[in-house]
Amino acid sequence: MRLLVSLLSIYACFINFVRSIQETQPRNLLWADEFEFLDETKWLHLVTTYPLDDFHYTRNNRANSWVSDGHLHLMPTLTADEYGEEFLFTGQLDLYKEDPDHPCNIWYDKDHLCYSQAGDDIVEPVQLARLETKGKFSFRFGRVEVRAKLPLANWLRPAIWLVSENNSYGSFPASGEMDLMESSGNRDYHCGATSRGVDTVQTNLHFGPSGLDHHWSNYTLKTNNTVTYADDFHIWEIDWTEDHLAYLVDGEEIYRLTAPGPPGGLFDYAGFEGENIYAAGGPMAPYDKEFHFILSFGSGGWPFYDHCEPPAPWSKDSNSPRTEFWAARSEWFQSWQQPFTIDYIRVYQ
């Protein structure tokens, strides 16, 4: 027994030694954007009303996304400032007509996801930007480094994330999702003892068979009470190899998922039953295929709830949450003071 323990200890030391050598090896810069200008050869602006339950639509407009001083800035604006408040209650938003030079470009369900019609609820009252490298850059394995500063904009959630380029294992969540950074634009916001304001960021992973009422995810929170993530720039990293995926914030590793065994092993690791959809993949499947970047805001829904403090200005079970949100604009619009700012994104291999 002592011999077995000794051998296991030696093996663990060897693995850690190999890992340390791998992590200190020089890497080549595979792709980067230093945001000296808005490079449309690298980024696609998604123009759509997706997701329909949110309070915003996304468009390609320099009021919502622009580059200055070597930084990309993403900022919300109000639909009513462009169309008038009555339009929210009586109009129809048509993303083919709003900007014919940058029309709706979502690739599915265009009959619904290119329009918004006032009815039981108002037209989306917020305008945002969502940038993706889909079809322009994707990669498999490497080291990602992003330097960014969070927005100050209540009831909006900034995110830096990656999704499968080709949905090789199926639609979400089957092909996996990497959430490098998720947070909110609220200066002070708590759900119980947990802060969900700009002093706290979250990383997450999602995967599992499509069509179930649950999937595997594992979120990790990181809080900085000294210099919040909106007060200065911070660095988020992914270390992604064929046998592990780790998240780092300001140089500190806060989460690591290690391949649990043979190819397709994450299926059993997560406790799924039935046919292993990752059996033909590698040890880290579904994280063994190419992924692309998404820079975005979200609105409505998680992590905003009316039982938190301060309560979200709409009811969780409301039939018209956008109307309730808009009615409270005198309480939240004055908080929209600072954009979501990205200094650079770099990918090394």
KOLFI-197874 format. One record per residue (C-alpha): residue in three letters; x, y, z; residue number from 0. Coordinates in steps of 0.02 Angstrom, whole numbers, plus 50000, padded with zeros to 5 digits. Each point is the difference from the previous one (the first is absolute). Last residue first. Example, Ala and Ser with C-alpha at 12.3 -4.5 7.8 and 13.67 -1.06 7.14 Angstrom:
<rs>
+-----+-------+-------+-------+-----+
|   r |     X |     Y |     Z |   k |
+-----+-------+-------+-------+-----+
| ser | 50684 | 49947 | 50357 |   1 |
| ala | 49931 | 49828 | 50033 |   0 |
+-----+-------+-------+-------+-----+
</rs>
This chain:
<rs>
+-----+-------+-------+-------+-----+
|   r |     X |     Y |     Z |   k |
+-----+-------+-------+-------+-----+
| gln | 49974 | 51437 | 48535 | 348 |
| tyr | 49955 | 50178 | 50050 | 347 |
| val | 49838 | 50097 | 49982 | 346 |
| arg | 49994 | 50185 | 50041 | 345 |
| ile | 49851 | 50115 | 50035 | 344 |
| tyr | 50031 | 50184 | 50034 | 343 |
| asp | 49943 | 50155 | 50094 | 342 |
| ile | 49817 | 49953 | 50016 | 341 |
| thr | 49881 | 50130 | 50073 | 340 |
| phe | 49820 | 49976 | 50057 | 339 |
| pro | 49939 | 50179 | 50000 | 338 |
| gln | 49983 | 50119 | 50149 | 337 |
| gln | 49863 | 50112 | 50067 | 336 |
| trp | 49836 | 49908 | 49982 | 335 |
| ser | 49952 | 50025 | 50183 | 334 |
| gln | 49885 | 50147 | 49957 | 333 |
| phe | 49893 | 49880 | 49900 | 332 |
| trp | 49960 | 49892 | 50151 | 331 |
| glu | 49873 | 50087 | 50114 | 330 |
| ser | 49920 | 50117 | 49872 | 329 |
| arg | 49986 | 49847 | 49887 | 328 |
| ala | 49875 | 49915 | 50117 | 327 |
| ala | 49856 | 49997 | 49875 | 326 |
| trp | 50118 | 49924 | 49871 | 325 |
| phe | 50034 | 49849 | 50111 | 324 |
| glu | 49816 | 49974 | 50035 | 323 |
| thr | 49959 | 50008 | 49813 | 322 |
| arg | 50144 | 49882 | 49962 | 321 |
| pro | 49934 | 49877 | 50130 | 320 |
| ser | 49826 | 49988 | 49921 | 319 |
| asn | 49926 | 49831 | 50048 | 318 |
| ser | 50088 | 50013 | 50169 | 317 |
| asp | 50057 | 49842 | 50089 | 316 |
| lys | 50173 | 50062 | 50049 | 315 |
| ser | 49930 | 50172 | 50038 | 314 |
| trp | 50086 | 50153 | 49931 | 313 |
| pro | 50108 | 50136 | 50075 | 312 |
| ala | 50130 | 49876 | 50064 | 311 |
| pro | 50006 | 50007 | 50189 | 310 |
| pro | 50142 | 50096 | 50081 | 309 |
| glu | 50039 | 49883 | 50077 | 308 |
| cys | 49940 | 49831 | 49936 | 307 |
| his | 49823 | 49929 | 50004 | 306 |
| asp | 49949 | 50092 | 49840 | 305 |
| tyr | 50131 | 49906 | 49901 | 304 |
| phe | 50146 | 50046 | 49887 | 303 |
| pro | 50136 | 49871 | 49971 | 302 |
| trp | 49923 | 49935 | 49888 | 301 |
| gly | 49847 | 50068 | 49909 | 300 |
| gly | 49992 | 50171 | 49918 | 299 |
| ser | 50141 | 50069 | 49895 | 298 |
| gly | 50157 | 49925 | 49922 | 297 |
| phe | 50155 | 50086 | 49935 | 296 |
| ser | 50123 | 49922 | 49881 | 295 |
| leu | 50172 | 49952 | 49941 | 294 |
| ile | 50000 | 49828 | 49916 | 293 |
| phe | 50155 | 49901 | 49953 | 292 |
| his | 50016 | 49843 | 49894 | 291 |
| phe | 50027 | 49815 | 50042 | 290 |
| glu | 50085 | 49860 | 49904 | 289 |
| lys | 49978 | 49822 | 50062 | 288 |
| asp | 50070 | 49905 | 50150 | 287 |
| tyr | 49896 | 50080 | 50136 | 286 |
| pro | 49853 | 49883 | 49967 | 285 |
| ala | 50097 | 49892 | 50034 | 284 |
| met | 50149 | 50019 | 50120 | 283 |
| pro | 50064 | 49820 | 49983 | 282 |
| gly | 49975 | 50002 | 49811 | 281 |
| gly | 49842 | 49976 | 49900 | 280 |
| ala | 49914 | 49846 | 49928 | 279 |
| ala | 49920 | 49957 | 50167 | 278 |
| tyr | 49939 | 50179 | 50029 | 277 |
| ile | 49815 | 49966 | 49970 | 276 |
| asn | 50007 | 49858 | 50127 | 275 |
| glu | 49838 | 49906 | 49974 | 274 |
| gly | 49893 | 49991 | 50156 | 273 |
| glu | 50032 | 50079 | 50169 | 272 |
| phe | 50089 | 50159 | 50051 | 271 |
| gly | 50098 | 50002 | 50162 | 270 |
| ala | 50112 | 50150 | 49960 | 269 |
| tyr | 50157 | 49892 | 50008 | 268 |
| asp | 49914 | 49872 | 49889 | 267 |
| phe | 49981 | 50125 | 49858 | 266 |
| leu | 50166 | 50082 | 50042 | 265 |
| gly | 50089 | 49838 | 49956 | 264 |
| gly | 49970 | 50005 | 49814 | 263 |
| pro | 50178 | 49945 | 49967 | 262 |
| pro | 50075 | 49914 | 50153 | 261 |
| gly | 50023 | 50075 | 50173 | 260 |
| pro | 49938 | 50145 | 50104 | 259 |
| ala | 50063 | 50140 | 49887 | 258 |
| thr | 50044 | 50139 | 50120 | 257 |
| leu | 49887 | 50147 | 50036 | 256 |
| arg | 50092 | 50143 | 50085 | 255 |
| tyr | 49932 | 50150 | 50093 | 254 |
| ile | 50065 | 50158 | 50086 | 253 |
| glu | 50177 | 50010 | 49932 | 252 |
| glu | 50072 | 50166 | 50055 | 251 |
| gly | 50088 | 50107 | 49869 | 250 |
| asp | 49877 | 50144 | 50006 | 249 |
| val | 49857 | 49878 | 49976 | 248 |
| leu | 50041 | 49825 | 49939 | 247 |
| tyr | 49890 | 49863 | 49927 | 246 |
| ala | 50059 | 49823 | 49964 | 245 |
| leu | 49959 | 49869 | 49869 | 244 |
| his | 50087 | 49831 | 50005 | 243 |
| asp | 50056 | 49848 | 49900 | 242 |
| glu | 50009 | 50055 | 49818 | 241 |
| thr | 50051 | 50174 | 50056 | 240 |
| trp | 49914 | 50162 | 50047 | 239 |
| asp | 50073 | 50132 | 50116 | 238 |
| ile | 49870 | 50138 | 50000 | 237 |
| glu | 50041 | 50174 | 50061 | 236 |
| trp | 49915 | 50155 | 50071 | 235 |
| ile | 50098 | 50159 | 50034 | 234 |
| his | 49937 | 50153 | 50093 | 233 |
| phe | 49979 | 50182 | 49951 | 232 |
| asp | 49946 | 50125 | 50133 | 231 |
| asp | 49849 | 50060 | 50098 | 230 |
| ala | 49873 | 49886 | 49914 | 229 |
| tyr | 50081 | 49836 | 50056 | 228 |
| thr | 50007 | 50066 | 50177 | 227 |
| val | 50164 | 50056 | 50076 | 226 |
| thr | 50008 | 49953 | 50184 | 225 |
| asn | 49841 | 49897 | 50017 | 224 |
| asn | 50052 | 49873 | 49869 | 223 |
| thr | 49884 | 49850 | 49993 | 222 |
| lys | 50022 | 49842 | 49896 | 221 |
| leu | 49853 | 49881 | 49973 | 220 |
| thr | 50013 | 49827 | 49924 | 219 |
| tyr | 49862 | 49918 | 49899 | 218 |
| asn | 49989 | 49815 | 49961 | 217 |
| ser | 49877 | 49942 | 49868 | 216 |
| trp | 49929 | 49833 | 49948 | 215 |
| his | 49831 | 49997 | 49914 | 214 |
| his | 49818 | 49998 | 50053 | 213 |
| asp | 49826 | 49979 | 49926 | 212 |
| leu | 50074 | 49892 | 49864 | 211 |
| gly | 49980 | 50040 | 49815 | 210 |
| ser | 50182 | 50016 | 49956 | 209 |
| pro | 50126 | 49885 | 50083 | 208 |
| gly | 50126 | 50082 | 50116 | 207 |
| phe | 50116 | 50148 | 50014 | 206 |
| his | 50020 | 50167 | 50088 | 205 |
| leu | 50154 | 50080 | 50077 | 204 |
| asn | 50004 | 50152 | 50112 | 203 |
| thr | 50098 | 50151 | 50057 | 202 |
| gln | 49925 | 50134 | 50111 | 201 |
| val | 50047 | 50176 | 50046 | 200 |
| thr | 49975 | 50098 | 50161 | 199 |
| asp | 50037 | 50181 | 50048 | 198 |
| val | 49889 | 50059 | 49857 | 197 |
| gly | 49846 | 49936 | 50090 | 196 |
| arg | 49936 | 49824 | 50029 | 195 |
| ser | 50052 | 49992 | 50182 | 194 |
| thr | 49948 | 49844 | 50093 | 193 |
| ala | 49935 | 50016 | 50179 | 192 |
| gly | 49819 | 49999 | 49943 | 191 |
| cys | 49993 | 50051 | 49819 | 190 |
| his | 50103 | 50159 | 50001 | 189 |
| tyr | 50018 | 50153 | 49887 | 188 |
| asp | 50108 | 50154 | 50021 | 187 |
| arg | 50085 | 50080 | 49849 | 186 |
| asn | 49886 | 49912 | 49876 | 185 |
| gly | 50071 | 49964 | 49827 | 184 |
| ser | 49987 | 49813 | 50023 | 183 |
| ser | 50120 | 49853 | 49988 | 182 |
| glu | 50054 | 49862 | 49882 | 181 |
| met | 50179 | 49963 | 49949 | 180 |
| leu | 50085 | 49852 | 49916 | 179 |
| asp | 49838 | 49909 | 49965 | 178 |
| met | 50047 | 49846 | 49901 | 177 |
| glu | 49858 | 49910 | 49910 | 176 |
| gly | 49983 | 49820 | 49946 | 175 |
| ser | 49949 | 49906 | 49844 | 174 |
| ala | 49851 | 49915 | 50083 | 173 |
| pro | 49935 | 50154 | 50092 | 172 |
| phe | 49944 | 50066 | 49881 | 171 |
| ser | 49979 | 49921 | 49828 | 170 |
| gly | 50090 | 49842 | 49945 | 169 |
| tyr | 50168 | 49914 | 50025 | 168 |
| ser | 50094 | 50092 | 49862 | 167 |
| asn | 49909 | 50163 | 50030 | 166 |
| asn | 50112 | 50076 | 49864 | 165 |
| glu | 50089 | 50146 | 50083 | 164 |
| ser | 49964 | 49943 | 50177 | 163 |
| val | 49973 | 50140 | 50124 | 162 |
| leu | 50112 | 50125 | 50089 | 161 |
| trp | 49963 | 50133 | 50129 | 160 |
| ile | 50032 | 50177 | 50058 | 159 |
| ala | 49846 | 50068 | 50087 | 158 |
| pro | 49920 | 50162 | 50059 | 157 |
| arg | 49837 | 49991 | 50096 | 156 |
| leu | 49878 | 50148 | 49999 | 155 |
| trp | 49885 | 50048 | 50142 | 154 |
| asn | 50097 | 50156 | 50050 | 153 |
| ala | 50132 | 50071 | 49883 | 152 |
| leu | 50176 | 50027 | 50064 | 151 |
| pro | 50101 | 49899 | 49877 | 150 |
| leu | 50137 | 49874 | 50038 | 149 |
| lys | 50182 | 50026 | 49954 | 148 |
| ala | 50098 | 49885 | 49885 | 147 |
| arg | 50164 | 49911 | 49966 | 146 |
| val | 49974 | 49833 | 49916 | 145 |
| glu | 50129 | 49859 | 49991 | 144 |
| val | 49965 | 49832 | 49919 | 143 |
| arg | 50123 | 49856 | 50005 | 142 |
| gly | 49986 | 49858 | 49876 | 141 |
| phe | 49888 | 49859 | 49947 | 140 |
| arg | 49887 | 50000 | 49846 | 139 |
| phe | 49972 | 50159 | 49902 | 138 |
| ser | 49870 | 50108 | 49916 | 137 |
| phe | 50014 | 50157 | 49896 | 136 |
| lys | 49894 | 50079 | 49863 | 135 |
| gly | 49848 | 49886 | 49981 | 134 |
| lys | 49944 | 50041 | 50177 | 133 |
| thr | 50114 | 50134 | 50073 | 132 |
| glu | 49853 | 50077 | 50093 | 131 |
| leu | 49947 | 50175 | 50053 | 130 |
| arg | 49836 | 50039 | 50089 | 129 |
| ala | 49945 | 50181 | 50010 | 128 |
| leu | 49858 | 50078 | 50098 | 127 |
| gln | 49836 | 50095 | 49980 | 126 |
| val | 49876 | 50002 | 50145 | 125 |
| pro | 49810 | 50023 | 50001 | 124 |
| glu | 49957 | 49834 | 49917 | 123 |
| val | 49825 | 50031 | 49931 | 122 |
| ile | 49868 | 50004 | 50137 | 121 |
| asp | 49907 | 49854 | 50077 | 120 |
| asp | 49829 | 49922 | 49968 | 119 |
| gly | 50013 | 50079 | 49829 | 118 |
| ala | 50142 | 50099 | 49922 | 117 |
| gln | 50083 | 49902 | 49859 | 116 |
| ser | 50184 | 49958 | 49990 | 115 |
| tyr | 50082 | 49940 | 49840 | 114 |
| cys | 50155 | 49912 | 49933 | 113 |
| leu | 49992 | 49851 | 50119 | 112 |
| his | 49823 | 49947 | 49960 | 111 |
| asp | 49992 | 49972 | 49811 | 110 |
| lys | 50189 | 49980 | 49999 | 109 |
| asp | 49990 | 49835 | 50092 | 108 |
| tyr | 50182 | 49960 | 49957 | 107 |
| trp | 50159 | 50083 | 49934 | 106 |
| ile | 49995 | 50165 | 50094 | 105 |
| asn | 50047 | 50138 | 49881 | 104 |
| cys | 49871 | 50138 | 50021 | 103 |
| pro | 50053 | 50145 | 49892 | 102 |
| his | 50161 | 50102 | 50006 | 101 |
| asp | 49997 | 50113 | 49846 | 100 |
| pro | 49810 | 49997 | 50004 |  99 |
| asp | 50003 | 50074 | 50177 |  98 |
| glu | 49829 | 50002 | 50084 |  97 |
| lys | 49915 | 49918 | 49850 |  96 |
| tyr | 50061 | 49821 | 50012 |  95 |
| leu | 49996 | 50009 | 50188 |  94 |
| asp | 49813 | 50036 | 50002 |  93 |
| leu | 49937 | 50063 | 50169 |  92 |
| gln | 49811 | 50008 | 50007 |  91 |
| gly | 49914 | 50143 | 50088 |  90 |
| thr | 49861 | 50031 | 50126 |  89 |
| phe | 50070 | 50000 | 50177 |  88 |
| leu | 50186 | 50024 | 49966 |  87 |
| phe | 49960 | 50115 | 49855 |  86 |
| glu | 49912 | 50120 | 50118 |  85 |
| glu | 50168 | 50033 | 50086 |  84 |
| gly | 50083 | 50072 | 49845 |  83 |
| tyr | 50097 | 49906 | 49866 |  82 |
| glu | 50181 | 50049 | 50032 |  81 |
| asp | 49999 | 50053 | 50182 |  80 |
| ala | 49863 | 49871 | 50030 |  79 |
| thr | 50118 | 49857 | 49954 |  78 |
| leu | 50116 | 50051 | 50141 |  77 |
| thr | 50188 | 49977 | 49992 |  76 |
| pro | 50117 | 49871 | 50074 |  75 |
| met | 50190 | 50013 | 49987 |  74 |
| leu | 50139 | 49888 | 49933 |  73 |
| his | 50174 | 50074 | 49988 |  72 |
| leu | 50151 | 49925 | 49912 |  71 |
| his | 50163 | 50078 | 50057 |  70 |
| gly | 50155 | 50066 | 49912 |  69 |
| asp | 49961 | 50183 | 50039 |  68 |
| ser | 49829 | 49984 | 49917 |  67 |
| val | 49902 | 49857 | 49924 |  66 |
| trp | 49811 | 49996 | 49984 |  65 |
| ser | 49849 | 49894 | 50043 |  64 |
| asn | 49827 | 50058 | 50055 |  63 |
| ala | 49990 | 50176 | 49926 |  62 |
| arg | 50110 | 49934 | 49860 |  61 |
| asn | 49857 | 49892 | 49936 |  60 |
| asn | 49999 | 49818 | 49948 |  59 |
| arg | 49847 | 49935 | 50094 |  58 |
| thr | 49941 | 49900 | 50148 |  57 |
| tyr | 49826 | 49999 | 50076 |  56 |
| his | 49960 | 50027 | 50181 |  55 |
| phe | 49885 | 49953 | 50144 |  54 |
| asp | 50026 | 49812 | 49994 |  53 |
| asp | 49864 | 49870 | 49971 |  52 |
| leu | 50023 | 50003 | 49811 |  51 |
| pro | 50182 | 49953 | 50005 |  50 |
| tyr | 50025 | 50048 | 49861 |  49 |
| thr | 49935 | 50164 | 49928 |  48 |
| thr | 50136 | 49993 | 49868 |  47 |
| val | 50154 | 50080 | 49923 |  46 |
| leu | 50157 | 49904 | 50051 |  45 |
| his | 50153 | 50107 | 49970 |  44 |
| leu | 50133 | 49889 | 49921 |  43 |
| trp | 50180 | 50026 | 50050 |  42 |
| lys | 50172 | 49962 | 49930 |  41 |
| thr | 49992 | 50065 | 49821 |  40 |
| glu | 49885 | 50134 | 50070 |  39 |
| asp | 50146 | 50078 | 50094 |  38 |
| leu | 49941 | 50144 | 50108 |  37 |
| phe | 50163 | 50096 | 50018 |  36 |
| glu | 50154 | 49995 | 50112 |  35 |
| phe | 49907 | 49864 | 50092 |  34 |
| glu | 50150 | 49895 | 50054 |  33 |
| asp | 49921 | 49848 | 49917 |  32 |
| ala | 50101 | 49842 | 50006 |  31 |
| trp | 50028 | 49832 | 49917 |  30 |
| leu | 50126 | 49857 | 50010 |  29 |
| leu | 50135 | 50081 | 50107 |  28 |
| asn | 50130 | 49865 | 50024 |  27 |
| arg | 50031 | 49923 | 50169 |  26 |
| pro | 50156 | 49992 | 50106 |  25 |
| gln | 50000 | 49850 | 50118 |  24 |
| thr | 49958 | 50044 | 50179 |  23 |
| glu | 49831 | 49911 | 50002 |  22 |
| gln | 50070 | 49842 | 49921 |  21 |
| ile | 50143 | 49989 | 50126 |  20 |
| ser | 49879 | 50024 | 50145 |  19 |
| arg | 49885 | 49866 | 49930 |  18 |
| val | 50144 | 49877 | 49983 |  17 |
| phe | 50051 | 50033 | 50180 |  16 |
| asn | 49821 | 49983 | 50062 |  15 |
| ile | 49984 | 49834 | 49909 |  14 |
| phe | 50165 | 49939 | 50072 |  13 |
| cys | 49949 | 50051 | 50176 |  12 |
| ala | 49836 | 49906 | 49980 |  11 |
| tyr | 50093 | 49846 | 49937 |  10 |
| ile | 50120 | 50006 | 50147 |   9 |
| ser | 49855 | 50012 | 50121 |   8 |
| leu | 49910 | 49857 | 49915 |   7 |
| leu | 50157 | 49894 | 50011 |   6 |
| ser | 50021 | 50041 | 50184 |   5 |
| val | 49819 | 49958 | 50039 |   4 |
| leu | 50018 | 49835 | 49908 |   3 |
| leu | 50160 | 49959 | 50094 |   2 |
| arg | 49917 | 50041 | 50165 |   1 |
| met | 49859 | 49880 | 49956 |   0 |
+-----+-------+-------+-------+-----+
</rs>
